[in-house]
């Protein structure tokens, strides 16, 4: 199989803020700023880049450029999220800023369908065809396009990859189905490494998996192709349900049911920021694909049904991903209280990654799935270790 060259468009326009302050205090106005506006506001240079995938999706990359020769680090967000994940907790705390402070060339990805990547050469988000993808296509098309673009722009042959949640799932898809990309990775660090979901603890997702077939049919009948889009009405409703206290905070309770409860690490002042930037939009098939894994106990391609599977794959059941093709060095960072990346599922995945160079459990018993991005002490508990791995790793 031959793959066409990726297309690139729209030259980067650097934006600089002359302010020297990087002391972060939560500002409710930040909920209404784009990621480039946020980065610029806090005194960092920022660039916007657009990449066109082989199948025509237009993706937006955000960059905090390093100096000449700076090593590129690519950060990839999780489900229903965006590049905002890596800047929400502000300077001196958020991973993107910490990496920039260390002199790295920082690139923040945005998967197809989220608020920054809602364009296509021939389709629009109002069309059914636009949303016919899961995280398989993100791994097969989006990641290779962004990685190739970053390497061309930076002049490097390899980059560091850091993913959270679905950002890891899609990496495993890429590295197993397009194994030539393993050679372009210095080190892949997986925060909450999601692949197998047999032991997922989230009650909400467990229930959804039980009715996955029915929900998929209903979504198709009623034309519900996008799951939790980013819009002002949703934010207004959420702001009413998310007071700045733990009492009757519906948002907090929902997050704890999804990700695991860790009240000690929650900064309620961040909720306006979180609500302003999340959910960032995703295809319903991304949710359905995870639900299929909960039921099948397998890490495999999207199940279209026996007849369509036969047409697409040549077999009636979806092929499993061949994880032995993943030869890039991989480091796992996982947590005991993560409802979505259960330690039992991480244990199952670990021996199947041929070049797993390390597994590190976050040293906080209540650390949950969202703490990897939002915890009060995330720098000390996690990010310092991630940066030390970058500095020590020689490939």
C-alpha positions as CSV (number, residue, x, y, z in Angstrom):
1,X,0.0,0.0,0.0
2,X,1.3,3.4,-0.9
3,X,0.3,6.5,0.9
4,X,0.1,10.0,-0.7
5,X,2.1,12.9,0.6
6,X,0.4,15.0,3.3
7,X,-0.5,18.5,2.3
8,X,0.3,21.6,4.3
9,X,-1.2,25.0,4.2
10,X,-1.4,28.4,5.8
11,X,2.0,29.7,6.9
12,X,2.5,30.2,10.6
13,X,2.1,33.7,12.0
14,X,4.0,34.2,15.2
15,X,2.3,36.2,17.9
16,X,4.3,37.7,20.8
17,X,3.1,39.2,24.0
18,X,5.6,41.7,25.5
19,X,4.5,41.0,29.0
20,X,7.2,39.3,31.1
21,X,4.9,38.0,33.8
22,X,4.2,34.3,34.0
23,X,2.7,34.2,37.5
24,X,-0.6,32.4,37.0
25,X,-3.8,33.3,38.8
26,X,-7.1,31.9,37.4
27,X,-8.9,34.5,35.3
28,X,-12.5,33.6,34.4
29,X,-12.0,35.5,31.1
30,X,-9.6,32.7,30.0
31,X,-12.6,30.5,29.5
32,X,-13.5,32.5,26.4
33,X,-10.0,32.7,24.9
34,X,-8.6,30.3,22.2
35,X,-5.4,28.4,23.0
36,X,-3.2,30.8,21.0
37,X,-4.8,33.7,22.8
38,X,-4.1,32.0,26.2
39,X,-0.5,31.2,25.3
40,X,0.1,34.8,24.1
41,X,-1.6,36.3,27.1
42,X,0.8,34.6,29.5
43,X,3.9,35.9,27.7
44,X,4.9,33.0,25.4
45,X,5.4,33.1,21.6
46,X,2.7,31.1,19.8
47,X,2.1,29.9,16.2
48,X,-0.9,28.4,14.5
49,X,-0.4,25.8,11.8
50,X,-2.8,23.9,9.6
51,X,-2.2,20.4,8.2
52,X,-4.3,18.5,5.6
53,X,-4.5,14.7,6.1
54,X,-4.5,12.1,3.4
55,X,-8.3,11.8,3.6
56,X,-8.9,15.6,3.5
57,X,-9.3,16.7,7.1
58,X,-7.8,20.1,8.0
59,X,-6.1,20.0,11.4
60,X,-4.9,22.9,13.5
61,X,-1.6,22.6,15.4
62,X,-0.5,25.1,18.1
63,X,3.2,25.7,18.7
64,X,5.2,27.3,21.4
65,X,8.5,27.6,19.4
66,X,11.8,26.9,20.9
67,X,15.1,28.3,19.9
68,X,17.2,27.2,17.0
69,X,17.7,23.5,17.0
70,X,15.3,22.9,19.8
71,X,14.0,19.3,20.1
72,X,10.3,19.0,19.2
73,X,7.9,17.6,21.7
74,X,4.4,16.7,20.4
75,X,1.5,16.6,23.0
76,X,-1.7,14.9,22.0
77,X,-5.0,15.3,23.9
78,X,-7.6,12.8,24.9
79,X,-11.3,12.2,24.0
80,X,-13.6,15.2,23.9
81,X,-10.6,17.5,24.5
82,X,-8.2,19.7,22.6
83,X,-4.8,21.4,22.7
84,X,-6.2,23.4,25.7
85,X,-5.5,20.4,27.9
86,X,-1.9,21.2,28.1
87,X,-2.2,24.9,29.1
88,X,-5.3,25.1,31.3
89,X,-3.5,25.1,34.7
90,X,-1.3,28.0,33.6
91,X,2.4,28.9,33.6
92,X,4.6,27.1,36.2
93,X,2.1,24.3,36.2
94,X,0.9,23.2,32.7
95,X,3.1,20.8,30.8
96,X,3.2,22.9,27.6
97,X,4.6,25.9,29.5
98,X,7.0,23.8,31.6
99,X,8.4,22.2,28.4
100,X,8.8,25.6,26.8
101,X,10.6,26.9,29.9
102,X,13.1,24.0,29.4
103,X,13.8,25.1,25.8
104,X,11.8,22.5,23.9
105,X,9.9,23.2,20.7
106,X,6.4,22.4,21.9
107,X,3.6,21.3,19.5
108,X,0.0,20.8,20.6
109,X,-2.1,18.6,18.4
110,X,-5.9,18.7,17.6
111,X,-7.7,15.7,16.3
112,X,-10.3,15.8,13.6
113,X,-13.7,16.9,14.8
114,X,-12.7,19.0,17.8
115,X,-13.2,22.7,18.0
116,X,-10.0,23.6,16.2
117,X,-10.1,20.9,13.5
118,X,-13.6,21.2,12.1
119,X,-12.7,21.5,8.4
120,X,-12.4,19.3,5.4
121,X,-11.5,19.9,1.8
122,X,-14.9,18.7,0.5
123,X,-17.1,18.0,3.6
124,X,-18.6,20.2,6.3
125,X,-19.5,19.3,9.9
126,X,-23.1,19.5,9.0
127,X,-22.7,16.4,6.8
128,X,-23.1,12.8,7.9
129,X,-19.9,11.8,6.1
130,X,-17.7,14.2,8.0
131,X,-18.2,12.3,11.3
132,X,-17.6,8.8,10.0
133,X,-14.4,8.2,11.9
134,X,-13.3,6.8,15.3
135,X,-10.0,7.0,17.0
136,X,-8.7,4.5,14.4
137,X,-8.7,7.2,11.8
138,X,-7.1,9.7,14.2
139,X,-4.2,7.2,14.6
140,X,-4.0,6.2,11.0
141,X,-4.3,9.6,9.4
142,X,-4.1,12.5,11.9
143,X,-1.0,11.6,13.9
144,X,1.1,10.8,10.8
145,X,0.2,14.0,9.2
146,X,1.0,16.1,12.2
147,X,4.2,14.2,13.0
148,X,5.5,14.6,9.4
149,X,4.6,18.3,9.4
150,X,6.4,18.9,12.8
151,X,9.5,17.2,11.6
152,X,9.6,19.2,8.4
153,X,9.1,22.5,10.2
154,X,11.6,21.7,13.0
155,X,14.2,20.2,10.7
156,X,14.5,17.1,13.0
157,X,14.2,13.5,12.1
158,X,12.6,12.4,15.4
159,X,10.4,13.9,18.1
160,X,9.2,13.2,21.6
161,X,5.6,12.1,21.9
162,X,3.4,12.6,25.0
163,X,-0.2,11.5,25.0
164,X,-3.1,11.5,27.4
165,X,-5.8,8.9,27.3
166,X,-7.1,8.7,23.7
167,X,-3.8,10.4,22.7
168,X,-2.2,7.1,23.6
169,X,-4.9,4.9,22.0
170,X,-4.4,6.6,18.7
171,X,-0.6,6.3,19.0
172,X,-0.9,2.5,19.4
173,X,-3.1,2.5,16.2
174,X,-0.5,4.5,14.3
175,X,2.6,2.6,15.5
176,X,0.9,-0.8,14.8
177,X,-0.7,-0.1,11.5
178,X,1.9,2.3,10.0
179,X,5.1,0.9,11.7
180,X,7.4,3.1,9.8
181,X,6.5,5.9,12.2
182,X,8.1,4.1,15.1
183,X,11.5,5.4,13.6
184,X,10.3,9.0,14.0
185,X,9.9,8.8,17.8
186,X,12.6,9.4,20.4
187,X,10.4,8.4,23.3
188,X,6.7,8.0,23.7
189,X,5.3,8.8,27.2
190,X,1.8,7.6,27.8
191,X,-0.2,9.4,30.6
192,X,-3.1,7.1,31.5
193,X,-2.4,4.5,28.8
194,X,-5.7,3.4,27.4
195,X,-6.0,0.5,25.0
196,X,-7.7,-2.4,26.7
197,X,-10.9,-1.4,28.6
198,X,-12.0,-4.7,30.1
199,X,-11.6,-3.4,33.7
200,X,-12.8,0.1,33.2
201,X,-14.4,1.4,36.5
202,X,-16.5,4.3,35.2
203,X,-20.1,3.5,36.0
204,X,-21.3,5.8,33.2
205,X,-19.2,4.1,30.5
206,X,-20.1,0.7,31.8
207,X,-23.8,1.4,31.4
208,X,-23.2,2.9,28.0
209,X,-21.4,-0.2,26.9
210,X,-24.3,-2.4,27.8
211,X,-26.6,-0.4,25.4
212,X,-23.9,0.3,22.8
213,X,-25.7,-1.5,20.0
214,X,-29.0,0.3,20.7
215,X,-27.3,3.7,21.1
216,X,-25.4,3.3,17.8
217,X,-28.6,2.6,16.0
218,X,-30.4,5.5,17.6
219,X,-27.5,7.9,16.8
220,X,-27.6,6.8,13.1
221,X,-31.5,7.1,12.9
222,X,-31.5,10.5,14.4
223,X,-28.4,11.7,12.7
224,X,-26.4,12.3,16.0
225,X,-22.9,12.1,14.6
226,X,-21.1,14.5,17.0
227,X,-20.9,13.7,20.7
228,X,-21.0,16.7,23.1
229,X,-20.1,19.5,20.7
230,X,-18.4,22.7,22.1
231,X,-21.1,25.3,22.2
232,X,-22.2,28.4,24.3
233,X,-25.5,26.9,25.4
234,X,-23.8,23.8,26.9
235,X,-21.3,26.1,28.7
236,X,-24.1,28.3,30.1
237,X,-25.9,25.2,31.5
238,X,-22.7,23.8,33.0
239,X,-21.8,27.1,34.7
240,X,-25.1,27.0,36.6
241,X,-24.5,23.4,37.7
242,X,-20.9,23.9,38.7
243,X,-20.7,26.3,41.7
244,X,-17.3,27.3,43.2
245,X,-17.8,24.8,46.1
246,X,-18.0,21.1,46.5
247,X,-21.6,21.3,47.7
248,X,-24.2,20.3,45.1
249,X,-21.5,20.6,42.4
250,X,-23.0,18.4,39.7
251,X,-20.0,18.8,37.4
252,X,-17.6,17.6,40.1
253,X,-19.8,14.6,40.8
254,X,-20.0,13.7,37.1
255,X,-16.2,14.1,36.6
256,X,-15.6,11.8,39.6
257,X,-18.0,9.2,38.2
258,X,-16.1,9.3,34.9
259,X,-12.5,9.6,36.1
260,X,-12.3,8.6,39.7
261,X,-12.7,10.7,42.9
262,X,-9.8,12.9,44.1
263,X,-11.2,15.9,45.9
264,X,-7.8,16.9,47.4
265,X,-6.4,17.6,44.0
266,X,-9.3,19.6,42.6
267,X,-8.9,23.4,42.2
268,X,-12.5,24.6,41.9
269,X,-11.3,27.9,40.6
270,X,-10.4,26.1,37.4
271,X,-14.0,25.0,36.6
272,X,-14.8,28.1,34.4
273,X,-11.6,27.3,32.4
274,X,-12.5,23.6,32.1
275,X,-16.1,24.4,31.1
276,X,-15.0,27.0,28.5
277,X,-12.7,24.5,26.7
278,X,-14.2,21.1,27.4
279,X,-16.0,19.2,25.8
280,X,-14.3,20.2,22.6
281,X,-16.3,17.8,20.4
282,X,-15.8,14.3,19.1
283,X,-17.5,11.8,16.8
284,X,-20.0,9.4,18.4
285,X,-18.0,6.6,16.8
286,X,-15.1,7.4,19.0
287,X,-17.3,6.7,22.0
288,X,-18.8,3.6,20.4
289,X,-15.4,2.2,19.6
290,X,-14.4,2.4,23.3
291,X,-17.7,0.8,24.3
292,X,-17.0,-2.0,21.9
293,X,-13.7,-2.7,23.7
294,X,-15.4,-2.8,27.1
295,X,-17.7,-5.5,25.7
296,X,-15.3,-7.5,23.6
297,X,-12.3,-7.2,26.0
298,X,-10.2,-6.8,22.9
299,X,-8.1,-3.9,21.5
300,X,-9.3,-4.1,17.9
301,X,-10.6,-2.1,14.9
302,X,-14.1,-0.7,14.7
303,X,-16.9,-3.2,14.6
304,X,-19.2,-2.3,11.7
305,X,-21.3,-5.5,12.0
306,X,-20.6,-8.9,10.4
307,X,-21.6,-8.1,6.9
308,X,-19.8,-4.7,6.7
309,X,-16.8,-6.1,8.5
310,X,-16.5,-8.8,5.8
311,X,-16.6,-6.1,3.1
312,X,-14.0,-3.8,4.9
313,X,-11.7,-6.3,6.6
314,X,-12.3,-9.5,4.7
315,X,-13.4,-11.2,7.9
316,X,-16.6,-11.1,10.0
317,X,-15.0,-9.8,13.2
318,X,-12.7,-6.8,13.4
319,X,-8.9,-7.5,13.4
320,X,-7.0,-7.0,16.6
321,X,-4.2,-4.4,16.5
322,X,-0.8,-6.1,16.2
323,X,1.0,-4.5,19.1
324,X,4.2,-6.3,18.3
325,X,4.7,-3.7,15.5
326,X,5.2,-1.0,18.1
327,X,9.0,-0.7,18.3
328,X,9.3,2.9,19.5
329,X,10.5,3.2,23.1
330,X,7.4,3.6,25.3
331,X,7.1,4.8,29.0
332,X,3.9,4.3,30.9
333,X,2.6,6.7,33.6
334,X,-0.5,5.3,35.4
335,X,-2.6,5.9,38.5
336,X,-4.3,3.5,41.0
337,X,-7.6,5.5,41.0
338,X,-7.9,6.0,37.3
339,X,-11.4,4.8,36.3
340,X,-10.6,4.9,32.6
341,X,-7.1,3.5,32.4
342,X,-7.4,0.8,35.1
343,X,-4.2,-0.6,36.5
344,X,-5.4,-4.1,35.6
345,X,-5.8,-3.1,31.9
346,X,-2.4,-1.4,32.0
347,X,-1.0,-4.7,33.4
348,X,-2.4,-6.5,30.5
349,X,-1.1,-4.0,27.9
350,X,2.4,-3.8,29.3
351,X,3.9,-7.1,28.2
352,X,2.5,-6.6,24.7
353,X,4.5,-3.5,24.1
354,X,7.9,-4.8,22.8
355,X,10.0,-1.8,23.8
356,X,8.4,-0.7,27.1
357,X,11.3,1.1,28.8
358,X,9.5,1.8,32.0
359,X,6.2,1.9,34.0
360,X,5.7,4.5,36.7
361,X,2.8,4.6,39.1
362,X,2.0,8.2,40.2
363,X,2.8,8.4,43.9
364,X,-0.7,9.5,45.1
365,X,-3.3,6.9,45.9
366,X,-6.3,9.0,44.8
367,X,-4.7,10.3,41.5
368,X,-7.4,9.9,38.8
369,X,-7.7,10.2,35.0
370,X,-8.1,13.9,34.9
371,X,-5.4,14.6,37.5
372,X,-2.8,13.9,34.8
373,X,-3.8,17.4,33.4
374,X,-5.5,19.3,36.3
375,X,-4.3,18.2,39.7
376,X,-3.1,20.9,42.1
377,X,0.2,19.0,42.5
378,X,0.6,17.6,39.0
379,X,4.0,19.2,38.5
380,X,5.6,17.6,41.5
381,X,3.7,14.3,41.2
382,X,4.1,13.8,37.4
383,X,5.5,16.5,35.2
384,X,8.9,16.8,36.8
385,X,9.4,13.1,36.1
386,X,8.2,13.4,32.5
387,X,10.7,16.2,31.9
388,X,13.5,14.3,33.5
389,X,12.8,11.4,31.2
390,X,13.1,13.7,28.2
391,X,16.4,15.0,29.4
392,X,17.9,11.6,30.2
393,X,16.6,9.7,27.2
394,X,19.1,9.4,24.4
395,X,18.0,7.8,21.2
